[in-house]
Amino acid sequence: MKNTYSKRLARLQELITSLGDELLIVQGFENISYLSGFSGNAATLLVTPSKVTMITDYRYYQRAVSETNNIEVVKRDRDNETLGACIARIAGTKLHVGCEAVHFNVAQWQAIACELNAAKLNPRTDLVESLRRIKDANEIDFIREAAGIADSALAHTLAQVKTGMSERDLAIELDYQMQLRGSKGTSFNTILLFAERSALPHGSPGDKQLREGDFILIDFGAVVNGYRSDMTRSYVWGQPSAQQQAIFDTVQAAQRAALDAVMPGITAHDLNAKAHEVLQASPFAQYAGEGLGHGLGLFLHEIPFLKPGVQYQLEAGNVITIEPGIYIPDFGGVRLEEDIVVTENGYECLTHAPQQFILGP
């Protein structure tokens, strides 16, 4: 892995040089982890075309030294030296400095600009993220393992479902089962909703109790070495009504249309359109979700995003979600989501929980 980090840094240094920057200040925790292997959450990475320095404090200094390779680690005294002053001390006079704009708040940006005096701060977005867009074999293995944990945890949790239990209780059980199987926390706050609340695409579990005939929507993920899975399954507790079944069948057909079209070279826009065509031809067109999916990795949502207007062409090594949905207010919603890795000849599905619709009682 140490050689992997060196290659990633070298690619970033080429990007920095092409932009004319003399220094890039990297602040995002996930980006620092991707570039260096550092697992802490309090550091700043300074990348020049020829050198890489990490700034941290006494809490993480020894960890940073042991986890990184060919990176100078500087321990900053937080009580007596500002981050901007430390950057200025290490970097010296630089006229063109890039900053990860989305990872700095206004106060931090202004303070660093003041400390660097004559330096021009250039907001940079998606530099490291563009490198992370294509996953290597190790990254794919981590996501595959996270997806496997989620598959297993869901199977166990579904066996515990019973009439009268609350959304919150079932969500807690699912989270516990993932962590019991090795997940480091959860990929995000688990979405687990019953009945008409399943029409909330990102609702939070509450006290709603399960009744026969209710929709159940479960969107969740596990984490392995910082890499996340993200899967959604939708069920009905008991026998579905004709409309419930029709909604499920439509979403499943939309997902299949998109999956059948996955190949290197197809644009995010066109892939989204494959699912959108199915949804728009159904009686539920006005209730269809707007986007099809997103990239997945150290971030839950990362580039590429599968939505109208995005002309990025899929490449082998992209890990993406395919998650069409229909959400009808005061009635309920259905979403089906798979994690896939784009291959040279199509894709490999990383999530394997069955897409059964009827569940108990």
Contacts in CASP RR format, 6 or more apart in sequence:
PFRMAT RR
TARGET T0000
AUTHOR 0000-0000-0000
METHOD contacts of the structure
MODEL  1
MKNTYSKRLARLQELITSLGDELLIVQGFENISYLSGFSGNAATLLVTPS
KVTMITDYRYYQRAVSETNNIEVVKRDRDNETLGACIARIAGTKLHVGCE
AVHFNVAQWQAIACELNAAKLNPRTDLVESLRRIKDANEIDFIREAAGIA
DSALAHTLAQVKTGMSERDLAIELDYQMQLRGSKGTSFNTILLFAERSAL
PHGSPGDKQLREGDFILIDFGAVVNGYRSDMTRSYVWGQPSAQQQAIFDT
VQAAQRAALDAVMPGITAHDLNAKAHEVLQASPFAQYAGEGLGHGLGLFL
HEIPFLKPGVQYQLEAGNVITIEPGIYIPDFGGVRLEEDIVVTENGYECL
THAPQQFILGP
1 37 0 8 1.000
1 138 0 8 1.000
2 69 0 8 1.000
2 70 0 8 1.000
4 136 0 8 1.000
4 138 0 8 1.000
5 35 0 8 1.000
5 36 0 8 1.000
5 37 0 8 1.000
5 68 0 8 1.000
5 69 0 8 1.000
6 69 0 8 1.000
6 70 0 8 1.000
8 34 0 8 1.000
8 35 0 8 1.000
8 131 0 8 1.000
9 35 0 8 1.000
9 36 0 8 1.000
9 47 0 8 1.000
9 52 0 8 1.000
11 131 0 8 1.000
12 24 0 8 1.000
12 35 0 8 1.000
12 47 0 8 1.000
12 127 0 8 1.000
12 128 0 8 1.000
12 131 0 8 1.000
13 47 0 8 1.000
13 48 0 8 1.000
13 49 0 8 1.000
13 50 0 8 1.000
15 127 0 8 1.000
15 130 0 8 1.000
15 131 0 8 1.000
16 23 0 8 1.000
16 24 0 8 1.000
16 47 0 8 1.000
16 48 0 8 1.000
16 49 0 8 1.000
16 98 0 8 1.000
16 127 0 8 1.000
17 49 0 8 1.000
19 98 0 8 1.000
19 122 0 8 1.000
19 124 0 8 1.000
20 96 0 8 1.000
21 96 0 8 1.000
21 97 0 8 1.000
21 98 0 8 1.000
21 122 0 8 1.000
21 124 0 8 1.000
22 48 0 8 1.000
22 49 0 8 1.000
22 94 0 8 1.000
22 95 0 8 1.000
22 96 0 8 1.000
22 97 0 8 1.000
23 46 0 8 1.000
23 47 0 8 1.000
23 48 0 8 1.000
23 91 0 8 1.000
23 94 0 8 1.000
23 96 0 8 1.000
23 97 0 8 1.000
23 98 0 8 1.000
24 46 0 8 1.000
24 47 0 8 1.000
24 48 0 8 1.000
24 97 0 8 1.000
24 98 0 8 1.000
24 99 0 8 1.000
24 100 0 8 1.000
24 124 0 8 1.000
24 127 0 8 1.000
25 44 0 8 1.000
25 45 0 8 1.000
25 46 0 8 1.000
25 87 0 8 1.000
25 97 0 8 1.000
25 98 0 8 1.000
25 99 0 8 1.000
25 100 0 8 1.000
25 112 0 8 1.000
26 32 0 8 1.000
26 35 0 8 1.000
26 44 0 8 1.000
26 45 0 8 1.000
26 46 0 8 1.000
26 47 0 8 1.000
26 100 0 8 1.000
26 103 0 8 1.000
26 128 0 8 1.000
27 44 0 8 1.000
27 45 0 8 1.000
27 99 0 8 1.000
27 100 0 8 1.000
27 103 0 8 1.000
27 104 0 8 1.000
28 100 0 8 1.000
28 103 0 8 1.000
29 40 0 8 1.000
29 41 0 8 1.000
29 43 0 8 1.000
30 226 0 8 1.000
30 298 0 8 1.000
30 299 0 8 1.000
31 45 0 8 1.000
31 100 0 8 1.000
31 103 0 8 1.000
31 128 0 8 1.000
31 129 0 8 1.000
31 132 0 8 1.000
31 298 0 8 1.000
32 38 0 8 1.000
32 43 0 8 1.000
32 44 0 8 1.000
32 45 0 8 1.000
32 54 0 8 1.000
33 39 0 8 1.000
33 40 0 8 1.000
33 226 0 8 1.000
33 298 0 8 1.000
34 128 0 8 1.000
34 131 0 8 1.000
34 132 0 8 1.000
34 298 0 8 1.000
35 45 0 8 1.000
35 47 0 8 1.000
35 52 0 8 1.000
35 128 0 8 1.000
36 45 0 8 1.000
36 52 0 8 1.000
36 54 0 8 1.000
36 67 0 8 1.000
36 68 0 8 1.000
36 71 0 8 1.000
37 67 0 8 1.000
37 68 0 8 1.000
38 54 0 8 1.000
38 60 0 8 1.000
38 63 0 8 1.000
38 64 0 8 1.000
38 67 0 8 1.000
38 68 0 8 1.000
39 63 0 8 1.000
39 67 0 8 1.000
40 60 0 8 1.000
40 63 0 8 1.000
40 64 0 8 1.000
42 56 0 8 1.000
42 57 0 8 1.000
42 59 0 8 1.000
42 60 0 8 1.000
43 54 0 8 1.000
43 55 0 8 1.000
43 56 0 8 1.000
43 60 0 8 1.000
43 64 0 8 1.000
44 54 0 8 1.000
44 55 0 8 1.000
44 56 0 8 1.000
44 83 0 8 1.000
44 87 0 8 1.000
45 52 0 8 1.000
45 53 0 8 1.000
45 54 0 8 1.000
45 55 0 8 1.000
46 52 0 8 1.000
46 53 0 8 1.000
46 54 0 8 1.000
46 55 0 8 1.000
46 87 0 8 1.000
46 90 0 8 1.000
46 91 0 8 1.000
48 91 0 8 1.000
51 72 0 8 1.000
52 70 0 8 1.000
52 71 0 8 1.000
52 72 0 8 1.000
53 71 0 8 1.000
53 72 0 8 1.000
53 73 0 8 1.000
53 74 0 8 1.000
53 90 0 8 1.000
54 64 0 8 1.000
54 68 0 8 1.000
54 71 0 8 1.000
54 72 0 8 1.000
54 73 0 8 1.000
54 74 0 8 1.000
55 74 0 8 1.000
55 76 0 8 1.000
55 83 0 8 1.000
55 86 0 8 1.000
55 87 0 8 1.000
55 90 0 8 1.000
56 64 0 8 1.000
56 73 0 8 1.000
56 74 0 8 1.000
56 75 0 8 1.000
56 76 0 8 1.000
57 75 0 8 1.000
57 76 0 8 1.000
57 77 0 8 1.000
57 78 0 8 1.000
58 75 0 8 1.000
61 73 0 8 1.000
61 75 0 8 1.000
64 73 0 8 1.000
65 73 0 8 1.000
74 86 0 8 1.000
74 90 0 8 1.000
76 83 0 8 1.000
76 86 0 8 1.000
81 89 0 8 1.000
82 111 0 8 1.000
82 115 0 8 1.000
83 108 0 8 1.000
83 111 0 8 1.000
83 112 0 8 1.000
84 111 0 8 1.000
84 112 0 8 1.000
84 115 0 8 1.000
84 116 0 8 1.000
85 115 0 8 1.000
87 112 0 8 1.000
87 115 0 8 1.000
87 116 0 8 1.000
88 115 0 8 1.000
88 116 0 8 1.000
88 117 0 8 1.000
91 97 0 8 1.000
91 116 0 8 1.000
93 118 0 8 1.000
93 119 0 8 1.000
94 116 0 8 1.000
94 119 0 8 1.000
95 118 0 8 1.000
95 119 0 8 1.000
95 120 0 8 1.000
96 119 0 8 1.000
96 120 0 8 1.000
96 122 0 8 1.000
97 116 0 8 1.000
97 119 0 8 1.000
97 120 0 8 1.000
97 121 0 8 1.000
97 122 0 8 1.000
98 121 0 8 1.000
98 122 0 8 1.000
98 123 0 8 1.000
98 124 0 8 1.000
99 109 0 8 1.000
99 112 0 8 1.000
99 121 0 8 1.000
99 122 0 8 1.000
99 123 0 8 1.000
99 124 0 8 1.000
100 124 0 8 1.000
100 125 0 8 1.000
100 127 0 8 1.000
100 128 0 8 1.000
101 109 0 8 1.000
101 123 0 8 1.000
101 124 0 8 1.000
101 125 0 8 1.000
102 125 0 8 1.000
104 112 0 8 1.000
109 121 0 8 1.000
112 121 0 8 1.000
113 119 0 8 1.000
113 121 0 8 1.000
126 303 0 8 1.000
129 299 0 8 1.000
129 302 0 8 1.000
129 303 0 8 1.000
130 303 0 8 1.000
132 297 0 8 1.000
132 298 0 8 1.000
132 302 0 8 1.000
133 295 0 8 1.000
133 302 0 8 1.000
133 303 0 8 1.000
133 304 0 8 1.000
133 315 0 8 1.000
133 318 0 8 1.000
134 315 0 8 1.000
134 316 0 8 1.000
134 317 0 8 1.000
134 318 0 8 1.000
135 143 0 8 1.000
135 297 0 8 1.000
135 317 0 8 1.000
135 318 0 8 1.000
135 319 0 8 1.000
135 341 0 8 1.000
139 227 0 8 1.000
139 297 0 8 1.000
139 319 0 8 1.000
140 317 0 8 1.000
140 319 0 8 1.000
140 341 0 8 1.000
140 350 0 8 1.000
142 224 0 8 1.000
142 225 0 8 1.000
142 226 0 8 1.000
142 227 0 8 1.000
143 224 0 8 1.000
143 227 0 8 1.000
143 228 0 8 1.000
143 229 0 8 1.000
143 296 0 8 1.000
143 297 0 8 1.000
143 319 0 8 1.000
143 339 0 8 1.000
143 341 0 8 1.000
143 350 0 8 1.000
144 350 0 8 1.000
145 224 0 8 1.000
146 183 0 8 1.000
146 187 0 8 1.000
146 221 0 8 1.000
146 222 0 8 1.000
146 223 0 8 1.000
146 224 0 8 1.000
146 227 0 8 1.000
146 228 0 8 1.000
146 229 0 8 1.000
147 222 0 8 1.000
147 229 0 8 1.000
147 231 0 8 1.000
147 339 0 8 1.000
147 350 0 8 1.000
147 351 0 8 1.000
147 352 0 8 1.000
148 222 0 8 1.000
148 229 0 8 1.000
148 350 0 8 1.000
148 351 0 8 1.000
148 352 0 8 1.000
149 178 0 8 1.000
149 181 0 8 1.000
149 182 0 8 1.000
149 183 0 8 1.000
149 222 0 8 1.000
149 224 0 8 1.000
149 229 0 8 1.000
150 178 0 8 1.000
150 183 0 8 1.000
150 220 0 8 1.000
150 221 0 8 1.000
150 222 0 8 1.000
150 229 0 8 1.000
150 231 0 8 1.000
150 351 0 8 1.000
150 353 0 8 1.000
151 231 0 8 1.000
151 351 0 8 1.000
151 352 0 8 1.000
151 353 0 8 1.000
152 177 0 8 1.000
152 181 0 8 1.000
153 174 0 8 1.000
153 177 0 8 1.000
153 178 0 8 1.000
153 180 0 8 1.000
153 181 0 8 1.000
153 183 0 8 1.000
153 222 0 8 1.000
154 174 0 8 1.000
154 177 0 8 1.000
154 218 0 8 1.000
154 220 0 8 1.000
154 231 0 8 1.000
154 233 0 8 1.000
154 353 0 8 1.000
155 353 0 8 1.000
156 177 0 8 1.000
157 170 0 8 1.000
157 173 0 8 1.000
157 174 0 8 1.000
157 177 0 8 1.000
158 359 0 8 1.000
160 170 0 8 1.000
160 173 0 8 1.000
161 170 0 8 1.000
161 210 0 8 1.000
161 216 0 8 1.000
161 237 0 8 1.000
161 359 0 8 1.000
161 360 0 8 1.000
161 361 0 8 1.000
162 210 0 8 1.000
162 361 0 8 1.000
163 210 0 8 1.000
163 211 0 8 1.000
163 212 0 8 1.000
163 237 0 8 1.000
163 361 0 8 1.000
164 209 0 8 1.000
164 210 0 8 1.000
164 211 0 8 1.000
165 209 0 8 1.000
165 210 0 8 1.000
166 205 0 8 1.000
166 206 0 8 1.000
166 207 0 8 1.000
166 208 0 8 1.000
166 209 0 8 1.000
166 210 0 8 1.000
167 192 0 8 1.000
167 193 0 8 1.000
167 194 0 8 1.000
167 197 0 8 1.000
167 205 0 8 1.000
167 206 0 8 1.000
167 207 0 8 1.000
167 208 0 8 1.000
167 210 0 8 1.000
168 192 0 8 1.000
168 205 0 8 1.000
168 206 0 8 1.000
168 207 0 8 1.000
170 192 0 8 1.000
170 205 0 8 1.000
170 210 0 8 1.000
171 190 0 8 1.000
171 192 0 8 1.000
171 205 0 8 1.000
174 190 0 8 1.000
174 192 0 8 1.000
174 218 0 8 1.000
174 220 0 8 1.000
175 185 0 8 1.000
175 186 0 8 1.000
175 190 0 8 1.000
175 220 0 8 1.000
178 185 0 8 1.000
178 186 0 8 1.000
178 220 0 8 1.000
178 221 0 8 1.000
178 222 0 8 1.000
179 185 0 8 1.000
179 186 0 8 1.000
181 222 0 8 1.000
182 222 0 8 1.000
182 224 0 8 1.000
183 221 0 8 1.000
183 222 0 8 1.000
183 223 0 8 1.000
183 224 0 8 1.000
184 223 0 8 1.000
184 224 0 8 1.000
184 225 0 8 1.000
184 226 0 8 1.000
185 222 0 8 1.000
185 223 0 8 1.000
186 220 0 8 1.000
186 221 0 8 1.000
186 222 0 8 1.000
186 223 0 8 1.000
187 220 0 8 1.000
187 221 0 8 1.000
187 222 0 8 1.000
187 223 0 8 1.000
187 228 0 8 1.000
187 229 0 8 1.000
187 230 0 8 1.000
187 300 0 8 1.000
188 220 0 8 1.000
188 221 0 8 1.000
188 228 0 8 1.000
188 230 0 8 1.000
188 300 0 8 1.000
189 204 0 8 1.000
190 205 0 8 1.000
190 218 0 8 1.000
190 219 0 8 1.000
190 220 0 8 1.000
190 221 0 8 1.000
191 202 0 8 1.000
191 203 0 8 1.000
191 204 0 8 1.000
191 205 0 8 1.000
191 217 0 8 1.000
191 218 0 8 1.000
191 219 0 8 1.000
191 220 0 8 1.000
191 232 0 8 1.000
192 205 0 8 1.000
192 216 0 8 1.000
192 217 0 8 1.000
192 218 0 8 1.000
192 219 0 8 1.000
192 220 0 8 1.000
193 200 0 8 1.000
193 203 0 8 1.000
193 205 0 8 1.000
193 208 0 8 1.000
193 215 0 8 1.000
193 216 0 8 1.000
193 217 0 8 1.000
194 208 0 8 1.000
194 209 0 8 1.000
194 210 0 8 1.000
194 211 0 8 1.000
194 214 0 8 1.000
194 215 0 8 1.000
194 216 0 8 1.000
194 237 0 8 1.000
195 208 0 8 1.000
195 211 0 8 1.000
195 213 0 8 1.000
195 214 0 8 1.000
195 215 0 8 1.000
195 332 0 8 1.000
196 215 0 8 1.000
196 329 0 8 1.000
196 330 0 8 1.000
196 331 0 8 1.000
196 332 0 8 1.000
197 203 0 8 1.000
197 208 0 8 1.000
197 332 0 8 1.000
198 215 0 8 1.000
198 216 0 8 1.000
198 217 0 8 1.000
198 234 0 8 1.000
198 327 0 8 1.000
198 332 0 8 1.000
198 333 0 8 1.000
198 334 0 8 1.000
199 327 0 8 1.000
199 328 0 8 1.000
199 329 0 8 1.000
199 330 0 8 1.000
199 331 0 8 1.000
199 332 0 8 1.000
199 333 0 8 1.000
200 327 0 8 1.000
201 289 0 8 1.000
201 325 0 8 1.000
201 327 0 8 1.000
201 335 0 8 1.000
202 219 0 8 1.000
210 216 0 8 1.000
210 237 0 8 1.000
211 237 0 8 1.000
212 237 0 8 1.000
212 238 0 8 1.000
212 361 0 8 1.000
213 236 0 8 1.000
213 237 0 8 1.000
213 238 0 8 1.000
213 239 0 8 1.000
213 240 0 8 1.000
213 241 0 8 1.000
213 244 0 8 1.000
214 236 0 8 1.000
214 237 0 8 1.000
215 234 0 8 1.000
215 235 0 8 1.000
215 236 0 8 1.000
215 244 0 8 1.000
215 332 0 8 1.000
215 333 0 8 1.000
215 334 0 8 1.000
216 234 0 8 1.000
216 235 0 8 1.000
216 236 0 8 1.000
216 237 0 8 1.000
216 359 0 8 1.000
217 232 0 8 1.000
217 233 0 8 1.000
217 234 0 8 1.000
217 333 0 8 1.000
217 334 0 8 1.000
217 335 0 8 1.000
218 232 0 8 1.000
218 233 0 8 1.000
218 234 0 8 1.000
218 235 0 8 1.000
219 230 0 8 1.000
219 231 0 8 1.000
219 232 0 8 1.000
219 335 0 8 1.000
219 337 0 8 1.000
220 230 0 8 1.000
220 231 0 8 1.000
220 232 0 8 1.000
221 228 0 8 1.000
221 229 0 8 1.000
221 230 0 8 1.000
221 231 0 8 1.000
222 228 0 8 1.000
222 229 0 8 1.000
223 229 0 8 1.000
226 298 0 8 1.000
227 297 0 8 1.000
227 298 0 8 1.000
228 296 0 8 1.000
228 297 0 8 1.000
228 298 0 8 1.000
228 299 0 8 1.000
228 300 0 8 1.000
229 296 0 8 1.000
229 339 0 8 1.000
229 350 0 8 1.000
229 351 0 8 1.000
230 296 0 8 1.000
230 300 0 8 1.000
230 321 0 8 1.000
230 337 0 8 1.000
230 339 0 8 1.000
231 337 0 8 1.000
231 338 0 8 1.000
231 339 0 8 1.000
231 351 0 8 1.000
231 353 0 8 1.000
232 323 0 8 1.000
232 335 0 8 1.000
232 336 0 8 1.000
232 337 0 8 1.000
233 336 0 8 1.000
233 337 0 8 1.000
233 353 0 8 1.000
233 355 0 8 1.000
234 248 0 8 1.000
234 251 0 8 1.000
234 333 0 8 1.000
234 334 0 8 1.000
234 335 0 8 1.000
234 336 0 8 1.000
234 357 0 8 1.000
235 356 0 8 1.000
235 357 0 8 1.000
235 358 0 8 1.000
235 359 0 8 1.000
236 244 0 8 1.000
236 248 0 8 1.000
236 357 0 8 1.000
236 358 0 8 1.000
236 359 0 8 1.000
237 359 0 8 1.000
237 360 0 8 1.000
237 361 0 8 1.000
238 358 0 8 1.000
238 359 0 8 1.000
238 360 0 8 1.000
238 361 0 8 1.000
239 358 0 8 1.000
240 248 0 8 1.000
240 357 0 8 1.000
240 358 0 8 1.000
243 331 0 8 1.000
245 357 0 8 1.000
246 282 0 8 1.000
246 283 0 8 1.000
246 284 0 8 1.000
247 284 0 8 1.000
247 326 0 8 1.000
247 328 0 8 1.000
247 333 0 8 1.000
247 334 0 8 1.000
248 334 0 8 1.000
248 357 0 8 1.000
250 278 0 8 1.000
250 279 0 8 1.000
250 282 0 8 1.000
250 284 0 8 1.000
250 326 0 8 1.000
251 279 0 8 1.000
251 324 0 8 1.000
251 325 0 8 1.000
251 326 0 8 1.000
251 334 0 8 1.000
251 335 0 8 1.000
251 336 0 8 1.000
252 336 0 8 1.000
252 355 0 8 1.000
253 278 0 8 1.000
254 275 0 8 1.000
254 276 0 8 1.000
254 278 0 8 1.000
254 279 0 8 1.000
254 324 0 8 1.000
254 325 0 8 1.000
255 275 0 8 1.000
255 322 0 8 1.000
255 323 0 8 1.000
255 324 0 8 1.000
255 336 0 8 1.000
255 338 0 8 1.000
257 274 0 8 1.000
257 275 0 8 1.000
257 277 0 8 1.000
257 278 0 8 1.000
258 271 0 8 1.000
258 272 0 8 1.000
258 274 0 8 1.000
258 275 0 8 1.000
258 292 0 8 1.000
258 322 0 8 1.000
258 324 0 8 1.000
259 322 0 8 1.000
259 338 0 8 1.000
259 340 0 8 1.000
259 347 0 8 1.000
259 349 0 8 1.000
260 274 0 8 1.000
261 270 0 8 1.000
261 271 0 8 1.000
261 274 0 8 1.000
262 271 0 8 1.000
262 314 0 8 1.000
262 322 0 8 1.000
262 340 0 8 1.000
262 342 0 8 1.000
262 346 0 8 1.000
262 347 0 8 1.000
263 314 0 8 1.000
263 342 0 8 1.000
263 345 0 8 1.000
263 346 0 8 1.000
264 313 0 8 1.000
264 314 0 8 1.000
264 315 0 8 1.000
264 316 0 8 1.000
264 342 0 8 1.000
264 344 0 8 1.000
264 346 0 8 1.000
265 313 0 8 1.000
265 314 0 8 1.000
265 315 0 8 1.000
266 313 0 8 1.000
266 314 0 8 1.000
267 310 0 8 1.000
267 311 0 8 1.000
267 312 0 8 1.000
267 313 0 8 1.000
267 314 0 8 1.000
268 304 0 8 1.000
268 305 0 8 1.000
268 306 0 8 1.000
268 307 0 8 1.000
268 309 0 8 1.000
268 310 0 8 1.000
268 311 0 8 1.000
268 312 0 8 1.000
268 314 0 8 1.000
269 307 0 8 1.000
269 308 0 8 1.000
269 309 0 8 1.000
269 310 0 8 1.000
269 311 0 8 1.000
271 292 0 8 1.000
271 306 0 8 1.000
271 314 0 8 1.000
272 291 0 8 1.000
272 292 0 8 1.000
272 293 0 8 1.000
272 306 0 8 1.000
272 307 0 8 1.000
272 308 0 8 1.000
272 310 0 8 1.000
273 308 0 8 1.000
275 292 0 8 1.000
275 322 0 8 1.000
275 324 0 8 1.000
276 288 0 8 1.000
276 291 0 8 1.000
276 292 0 8 1.000
276 308 0 8 1.000
278 324 0 8 1.000
279 285 0 8 1.000
279 288 0 8 1.000
279 289 0 8 1.000
279 324 0 8 1.000
279 325 0 8 1.000
279 326 0 8 1.000
280 288 0 8 1.000
282 288 0 8 1.000
282 326 0 8 1.000
284 326 0 8 1.000
284 328 0 8 1.000
287 326 0 8 1.000
287 327 0 8 1.000
287 328 0 8 1.000
288 324 0 8 1.000
288 325 0 8 1.000
288 326 0 8 1.000
289 324 0 8 1.000
289 325 0 8 1.000
289 326 0 8 1.000
289 327 0 8 1.000
290 307 0 8 1.000
290 308 0 8 1.000
291 306 0 8 1.000
291 307 0 8 1.000
291 308 0 8 1.000
291 324 0 8 1.000
292 306 0 8 1.000
292 307 0 8 1.000
292 322 0 8 1.000
292 323 0 8 1.000
292 324 0 8 1.000
293 305 0 8 1.000
293 306 0 8 1.000
293 307 0 8 1.000
293 320 0 8 1.000
293 321 0 8 1.000
293 322 0 8 1.000
293 323 0 8 1.000
293 337 0 8 1.000
294 301 0 8 1.000
294 302 0 8 1.000
294 304 0 8 1.000
294 305 0 8 1.000
294 306 0 8 1.000
294 320 0 8 1.000
294 321 0 8 1.000
295 301 0 8 1.000
295 302 0 8 1.000
295 303 0 8 1.000
295 304 0 8 1.000
295 305 0 8 1.000
295 306 0 8 1.000
295 318 0 8 1.000
295 319 0 8 1.000
295 320 0 8 1.000
295 321 0 8 1.000
296 302 0 8 1.000
296 319 0 8 1.000
296 320 0 8 1.000
296 321 0 8 1.000
296 339 0 8 1.000
297 319 0 8 1.000
303 312 0 8 1.000
304 310 0 8 1.000
304 312 0 8 1.000
304 314 0 8 1.000
304 318 0 8 1.000
304 320 0 8 1.000
306 320 0 8 1.000
306 322 0 8 1.000
314 320 0 8 1.000
314 342 0 8 1.000
315 342 0 8 1.000
316 342 0 8 1.000
316 343 0 8 1.000
316 344 0 8 1.000
317 341 0 8 1.000
317 342 0 8 1.000
317 343 0 8 1.000
318 341 0 8 1.000
318 342 0 8 1.000
319 339 0 8 1.000
319 340 0 8 1.000
319 341 0 8 1.000
319 342 0 8 1.000
319 350 0 8 1.000
320 339 0 8 1.000
320 340 0 8 1.000
320 342 0 8 1.000
321 337 0 8 1.000
321 338 0 8 1.000
321 339 0 8 1.000
321 340 0 8 1.000
322 337 0 8 1.000
322 338 0 8 1.000
322 340 0 8 1.000
323 335 0 8 1.000
323 336 0 8 1.000
323 337 0 8 1.000
323 338 0 8 1.000
324 335 0 8 1.000
324 336 0 8 1.000
325 333 0 8 1.000
325 334 0 8 1.000
325 335 0 8 1.000
325 336 0 8 1.000
326 333 0 8 1.000
326 334 0 8 1.000
326 335 0 8 1.000
327 333 0 8 1.000
327 335 0 8 1.000
336 355 0 8 1.000
337 351 0 8 1.000
338 349 0 8 1.000
338 350 0 8 1.000
338 351 0 8 1.000
339 349 0 8 1.000
339 350 0 8 1.000
339 351 0 8 1.000
340 347 0 8 1.000
340 348 0 8 1.000
340 349 0 8 1.000
340 350 0 8 1.000
341 347 0 8 1.000
341 348 0 8 1.000
341 350 0 8 1.000
END
